[in-house]
């Protein structure tokens, strides 16, 4: 089990990113909250520090959030169905 209690090299970081990618890919689109919760639990078990971000719209009647990064790739669909987006940033 990977446990980050001391400085690590680039190989360990690359393995961490690959493992996180393998976790994330199991979640379908628009299941950000479940994905973020699973990642948070997995990272805490391995003592990897991080923060959980909650992004929400300013107004109650807005149920969509767009991603600038995805728009640059040609995707103009909402990344949420309920106005709340949770992510585990790197």
C-alpha positions in Angstrom: 0.0 0.0 0.0 1.3 3.4 -0.9 1.7 5.7 2.1 3.2 9.2 1.7 4.8 10.1 5.0 8.1 11.3 3.6 9.3 12.9 0.3 8.9 10.8 -2.8 10.4 10.7 -6.2 8.8 11.2 -9.6 8.2 7.5 -10.1 6.0 7.2 -7.0 4.1 10.3 -8.1 3.5 8.8 -11.6 2.3 5.6 -10.0 -0.1 7.6 -7.8 -1.5 9.4 -10.8 -2.0 6.2 -12.6 -3.8 4.5 -9.7 -6.0 7.6 -9.2 -6.8 7.5 -12.9 -7.8 3.8 -12.6 -10.2 4.7 -9.8 -11.7 7.7 -11.6 -12.4 5.9 -14.8 -14.8 3.5 -13.0 -17.3 6.4 -12.4 -19.6 7.5 -15.2 -20.0 11.1 -16.2 -22.0 13.3 -13.8 -21.1 11.1 -10.8 -18.5 13.6 -9.4 -19.7 13.5 -5.8 -19.3 9.7 -5.5 -16.0 9.8 -7.3 -14.6 12.6 -5.1 -15.8 10.8 -1.9 -14.1 7.6 -3.0 -10.9 9.4 -3.9 -10.9 11.3 -0.6 -11.3 8.1 1.3 -8.5 6.3 -0.7 -6.1 9.2 -0.3 -6.7 9.5 3.4 -6.1 5.8 3.9 -2.6 6.4 2.3 -2.0 9.6 4.2 -1.9 11.7 1.0 -2.8 15.3 1.9 -5.4 17.1 -0.2 -8.5 19.2 -0.2 -12.0 18.5 -1.4 -13.4 21.4 -3.4 -17.1 22.0 -3.7 -18.1 24.3 -6.6 -21.7 25.4 -6.8 -23.6 28.0 -8.7 -24.5 31.4 -7.2 -28.2 31.0 -7.8 -30.6 28.3 -6.8 -32.2 28.1 -10.2 -28.9 27.4 -12.0 -28.4 23.7 -12.4 -25.4 23.7 -14.7 -21.7 24.4 -14.5 -19.4 24.5 -17.6 -15.8 23.6 -17.7 -13.3 26.0 -19.4 -10.9 23.0 -19.9 -13.6 20.9 -21.6 -14.8 23.8 -23.7 -11.3 24.1 -25.1 -11.7 20.5 -26.2 -15.0 21.2 -27.9 -17.3 20.0 -25.1 -19.9 22.6 -24.2 -22.1 20.4 -21.9 -22.7 20.9 -18.2 -20.4 19.0 -15.8 -23.2 18.7 -13.3 -26.9 18.0 -13.2 -27.7 19.7 -9.9 -25.6 22.8 -9.7 -22.9 21.2 -7.5 -19.6 19.8 -8.6 -17.1 18.0 -6.3 -13.6 17.3 -7.2 -10.4 16.1 -5.5 -7.7 18.4 -6.9 -4.1 17.4 -7.3 
